[in-house]
């Protein structure tokens, strides 16, 4: 299959791209900049894996034309940003950036792929990455979490719409938890910079959350990657994938007991 993974220059996306390539798939790796593209090329050569890095910025709709020229079978939307901060004092331009990338740009890219598959009478598959954080409030990460909650709701609704229209196009909602990729640390580091006012209490919460993520993050990507490779290769993938399993269980318990 021909597969494009956006935001796959490192972490979960890069490991997934490598695993798919080793299974014989043609994998394009979307990079936001030319520098990132060159870094992926270098990294893939070092890892002795065949990947095809391309410049693909979700905020540049002219890049979406590549979806047509590459004649994709699968679009895996992994790209996203995380801007944290206290919702009472966060700079709203940072919150808008979260929504612009995590919601609107991902949806615009997906719409392009869906339309092209329809025009070509092709059965397409899309995987859209949200987050387990979409399902429970987390202090000072409300900007990021709410954008992911919006994305999850949009994808669940789209799944229903496609089913009602009997369209042969599958959308899988991917909701990873906390993995040690460096993404969470960046998000925690920018909390204070994104706030118009920073108090001593804000600093204390930030220190506690950094320690919490150290304890909570999963350092192994293998189960996540193996599960997704299996779903991508299926004719009819699951509608939702949540990993790591123990974090997904914690979220379900939170949802259950928060009702009381």
N, C-alpha and C positions, 0 to 999 in steps of 0.2 A: 504493500500500500504506500501511497504518497501522503506523507504526514507533515504538517507545519505545526510547530510548537512555539508559541510566542513566550517571551520572557524566560528563555531556557539557556541563558548564558552561564548559569551556575545553579547550585542547589538542586532542588527536586526536579525542575525542568530539564536540566542538563543530564542528570542521572537517568531520567526517563528516556531522553533522546538517545543516549548511548545504548540502553537496553533494547530499544526498538530497532536500532541500527544493527545490533548483533543478531537480531532475529530475522534480518534480511529485508527490513523495510527501508524505503528511501525517506530520510528524515531531514527536513529543513528546520533550521534553528533561527527564530526571529530575534534579531538584535536591534536595540534602539538606536545605536550609533555605529559608525564605521570602526571606531576603536574597539567597541565590544565585539563586533564581527571578527576583527583580526585576533582578538584574544581567544575567541572560541575556536577559530581555525588552529591556533597554536596549541591550545589545550587538547583538541581532538587528535592532533598529530602526536602529541606526547602520550595520549591514552590509546593510540593505535586503533581509533574507531573512525568510521567514515560518516561524517556529518556534512551538511550543506548549509553553512551560515548565510543568511541574507539580512540586509537592512530592512527591518519591518517595525515601524513605529506606529503604535495604535492611535496616536494623536494626529498622524498624517494620513488622511484618507486616500491620498494618491498611492500610498503603498498597498492599499487593498487590491489594486489591479493585479498584483502578483498572485492572488488567490486564483484568478482565472488562468493566467499563463502557466502556473505550476500544475493545473488540473488536479487539485487535491482530492483525496478520498476522505481524509480526516483533518479537522481543524481542532487543535488543542490550545485553548486560551488560558495561558498560565500567567501572563503579565499582569502586574498590579503594583500599586504603591501603598505605603502606609504612613500617614501623617497623624501623629498622636497629639494629645493635649486635652486639658480640662475643658469640657464643653461650655463652661460658664465664661471662659476667657480666651478660648482659642481664636486665632486669626481665621476668619471665615473663608478667606481666599485659599487657605490650606485645606479646609474641609471641602471646598468646591473642587480642588484638584483631586482629592480622593474619589469623588463621585464622577468626575470627568473621565478618569482613567478606568476605575474599577467597574463603573456601571455603563456610562454612555458609550465610551469607546469600544468596550468589549461587545456591547449589544450592536453597535454599528458594524463592527467587523463580522459578527455572526450573521447579521442580516444580509451582508454581501455574499457570504458563503451559501446561505440558504437560497438566495435568489439564483445564484449561478447553478447550483445543483438542480433547481427546479427547471431552469432553462435547458439544461443538458439532459434532463430526465435521468438524473443520477441519484442513487441512494447515498446521501452524505451522512457523516457522523461528526458531531461536535461534542467536545468536552470543555466545560466552562468551570474555571477554578474560583470558588468562593472561599469560605472559611467556616470552621466550627464556631468561631467567634460571632457569627451571624445569629447564633441561637441563645446567647446570654450576655448580659451587660458586663463590661469590664472597665473599671475606673480609668480614665485618661486615654482610653482607646475607643471612645464612642464614635469619633469621626470615621475611623477605619471600619470598626465593627458595623456601624449603621450602613455604610456603603456596601459591605458584603451581604448584610441582611436584605438590602434592596435588590442586589444581584440575584441572590437565592430565590427571592419571591418572583422576580421576573422570569427566571429559568423554569420554575415550577409552573408558572402560568403559561409560558410558551410550550412546555411539554403537553399541557392540557389542550391548548389550542391546536397543536399539530395532530394530536390524537383525534380531536373532533373533526378536523379537516381530512383525516385519513391520509396524511402525507407521509411518504416513506423517507423520513429524515429523523434521526435520533439525536436527542440532546441529553447528555449525562452531566449532572451537577456534581462537581468534585469539591468536597469540603474537608480539606486537611486541617489538622490541629497544629500544635506547636512543634515544629521540627527545628533542629539546630542548623539553620542555613545562614544565619547572620541577619536575616530580614527583621526578626523581632527586635534585635539589639539596635538596629538603625531606627526603628519606630519608637523605641523607648528613649533613645538619645535625642530625638527631635521634639519630644514632648514640650520641654521648657522653651525651646527656641520658637515654637509655634504659638505660645501664649503671650497675650498682651500684658499680663501680670503674673508673676511667679512668686508664690509665698513659700515660707519655710515648710509648710505642710505639703505643698506640691513636691518639693525636693525629697521629703521623707517618703512619700508614696512612690516616687520614682525609684528610690534605692530599694525599697521593699519589692517592687515589681521586678526589678532586675534579678534579685535573688530568687524570686518565685519562678521566673522563666528558666533559670539555670536548673532548678529541680524538676520542672515540668516538661521541658523539651525532650523530644526523642532524637537520639543521635544516629539512629539507623534508618536509612531510606529504603532498604531492600523490600520490606513487606509492602510498602506503599507503591513502589515501582512495579513489583511483580503483579500486584492486584490490578493496576492500571493497564499494564501490558496485556493482561488477560482480557480485560474489558474492551480495550481497543480492537483486539483481534476477533471479538465476538460479532456475530451477525446482528444480534439484538443485545446491546450492552444494558447494564442496569441504569435506572434513572438517577440514582444517587450513590455516591461512594464517599464514605467517611473513614478517615484514618488519622492517627493511630487508634486502634480498637479501644484501648483503655480510656483515652480521652473522649471518644465518642460516647462510651458508656457513662462517663461523668456528666456529659452534657445532657443526656437523656434523664439521668437522676435529678439533675438540677431542674429541668423542665417539669418533672413529675412533682417534686416537693415544693417548688415555688408557687404551685397552685393553692397550697394550703395557707 
